[in-house]
Amino acid sequence: MAFVNFIIYTILIVEIILIIYLRKEVISLFIGLLGKKKEKPEEQKSQYEEVRSYILKELNKGCAYEQISESLLKVGWTREMIDSVISDIISRKRY
């Protein structure tokens, strides 16, 4: 019985240490479970314009879409946002 209590206390202590050490990740997990905060349309438009501006600047330097896309992914932009902007740029170039 003492061994079982020891194991339970050890597990609890490890969980507490992990929660303290990884508190940002735990908080973001709970926020994600409770529902993501919706971005305002103005914020989405601003982010879209920021990505669009960067992509156009890099295209003018001669970079390829794949290279630009990978760079944006590495700094945290979503694949959805990047693909949306790139497809918009490509469709506008056709006309």
SULSUL-V333572 format. One record per residue. N is the residue number from 0. RES is the residue in three letters. NEAR is the number of other ideal C-beta (glycine too) atoms within 8 Angstrom. Layout:
N,RES,NEAR ; N,RES,NEAR
This chain:
0,MET,4 ; 1,ALA,5 ; 2,PHE,6 ; 3,VAL,7 ; 4,ASN,8 ; 5,PHE,8 ; 6,ILE,8 ; 7,ILE,8 ; 8,TYR,8 ; 9,THR,8 ; 10,ILE,8 ; 11,LEU,8 ; 12,ILE,8 ; 13,VAL,8 ; 14,GLU,8 ; 15,ILE,8 ; 16,ILE,8 ; 17,LEU,8 ; 18,ILE,9 ; 19,ILE,7 ; 20,TYR,6 ; 21,LEU,8 ; 22,ARG,8 ; 23,LYS,6 ; 24,GLU,7 ; 25,VAL,9 ; 26,ILE,8 ; 27,SER,8 ; 28,LEU,8 ; 29,PHE,8 ; 30,ILE,9 ; 31,GLY,7 ; 32,LEU,6 ; 33,LEU,5 ; 34,GLY,4 ; 35,LYS,5 ; 36,LYS,5 ; 37,LYS,4 ; 38,GLU,7 ; 39,LYS,6 ; 40,PRO,6 ; 41,GLU,6 ; 42,GLU,8 ; 43,GLN,9 ; 44,LYS,8 ; 45,SER,8 ; 46,GLN,10 ; 47,TYR,11 ; 48,GLU,8 ; 49,GLU,8 ; 50,VAL,13 ; 51,ARG,11 ; 52,SER,8 ; 53,TYR,10 ; 54,ILE,15 ; 55,LEU,9 ; 56,LYS,8 ; 57,GLU,11 ; 58,LEU,11 ; 59,ASN,6 ; 60,LYS,6 ; 61,GLY,4 ; 62,CYS,7 ; 63,ALA,5 ; 64,TYR,8 ; 65,GLU,6 ; 66,GLN,9 ; 67,ILE,14 ; 68,SER,12 ; 69,GLU,8 ; 70,SER,9 ; 71,LEU,12 ; 72,LEU,10 ; 73,LYS,6 ; 74,VAL,6 ; 75,GLY,4 ; 76,TRP,8 ; 77,THR,5 ; 78,ARG,7 ; 79,GLU,6 ; 80,MET,11 ; 81,ILE,14 ; 82,ASP,9 ; 83,SER,9 ; 84,VAL,12 ; 85,ILE,12 ; 86,SER,8 ; 87,ASP,9 ; 88,ILE,12 ; 89,ILE,8 ; 90,SER,8 ; 91,ARG,7 ; 92,LYS,6 ; 93,ARG,5 ; 94,TYR,4
